[in-house]
Amino acid sequence: MEKEDSRNQTLEQLHERRKQVVRLHKKAIKIMKIVELTGLTYPTVRATIDRFGEGGWAATRPARRGRPKGDGRVLNAA
Protein backbone atom coordinates (compact mmCIF):
# COMPACT_ATOMS: atom_id res chain seq x y z
CA MET A 1 0.00 0.00 0.00
CA GLU A 2 1.31 3.44 -0.88
CA LYS A 3 1.86 5.83 2.01
CA GLU A 4 -0.80 8.53 2.17
CA ASP A 5 -0.39 12.09 3.39
CA SER A 6 -2.56 12.28 6.50
CA ARG A 7 -2.60 16.08 6.53
CA ASN A 8 -5.43 15.95 4.00
CA GLN A 9 -7.61 13.68 6.14
CA THR A 10 -10.24 14.72 8.63
CA LEU A 11 -9.67 14.13 12.33
CA GLU A 12 -12.32 11.38 12.26
CA GLN A 13 -10.52 9.57 9.44
CA LEU A 14 -7.26 9.77 11.37
CA HIS A 15 -8.95 8.38 14.46
CA GLU A 16 -10.33 5.43 12.47
CA ARG A 17 -6.87 4.62 11.13
CA ARG A 18 -5.39 4.76 14.62
CA LYS A 19 -8.12 2.44 15.92
CA GLN A 20 -7.26 0.07 13.07
CA VAL A 21 -3.60 0.10 14.18
CA VAL A 22 -4.55 -0.78 17.77
CA ARG A 23 -6.91 -3.57 16.67
CA LEU A 24 -4.19 -5.11 14.48
CA HIS A 25 -1.66 -4.81 17.32
CA LYS A 26 -4.07 -6.57 19.71
CA LYS A 27 -4.23 -9.45 17.21
CA ALA A 28 -0.45 -9.86 17.73
CA ILE A 29 0.46 -8.62 14.26
CA LYS A 30 4.01 -7.29 14.08
CA ILE A 31 4.54 -3.55 13.74
CA MET A 32 6.19 -3.68 10.32
CA LYS A 33 3.25 -5.71 8.99
CA ILE A 34 0.86 -3.08 10.40
CA VAL A 35 2.89 -0.39 8.60
CA GLU A 36 2.54 -2.37 5.38
CA LEU A 37 -1.19 -2.99 5.81
CA THR A 38 -2.23 0.53 6.83
CA GLY A 39 0.15 2.65 4.76
CA LEU A 40 1.15 4.64 7.84
CA THR A 41 4.78 5.27 8.72
CA TYR A 42 6.62 3.33 11.43
CA PRO A 43 6.85 6.33 13.83
CA THR A 44 3.10 6.93 13.50
CA VAL A 45 2.23 3.31 14.21
CA ARG A 46 4.68 3.08 17.13
CA ALA A 47 3.37 6.36 18.65
CA THR A 48 -0.24 5.19 18.33
CA ILE A 49 0.51 1.91 20.09
CA ASP A 50 2.44 3.72 22.83
CA ARG A 51 -0.37 6.25 23.34
CA PHE A 52 -2.94 3.48 23.59
CA GLY A 53 -0.79 1.67 26.16
CA GLU A 54 -0.54 4.80 28.32
CA GLY A 55 -4.06 6.21 28.07
CA GLY A 56 -6.42 3.82 26.31
CA TRP A 57 -8.73 4.71 23.45
CA ALA A 58 -9.09 8.34 24.49
CA ALA A 59 -5.35 8.89 24.06
CA THR A 60 -5.49 7.80 20.41
CA ARG A 61 -7.94 10.54 19.42
CA PRO A 62 -6.08 13.17 17.36
CA ALA A 63 -5.88 16.71 18.68
CA ARG A 64 -7.24 19.68 16.78
CA ARG A 65 -4.68 21.08 14.34
CA GLY A 66 -3.42 24.60 13.85
CA ARG A 67 -3.11 27.62 16.07
CA PRO A 68 -5.81 28.33 18.65
CA LYS A 69 -8.50 30.76 17.52
CA GLY A 70 -7.50 34.32 18.31
CA ASP A 71 -3.84 33.46 18.87
CA GLY A 72 -1.39 36.03 17.49
CA ARG A 73 -3.80 38.95 17.41
CA VAL A 74 -2.48 42.40 18.06
CA LEU A 75 -5.70 43.83 19.51
CA ASN A 76 -7.29 42.49 22.66
CA ALA A 77 -11.02 41.98 23.18
CA ALA A 78 -11.47 45.45 24.64
Secondary structure, DSSP 4 states (H G I P E B T S, - for coil): -----GGGS-HHHHHHHHHHHHHHHHTT--HHHHHHHH---HHHHHHHHHHHHHH-HHHHSPPPPSSPTTTT-SS---
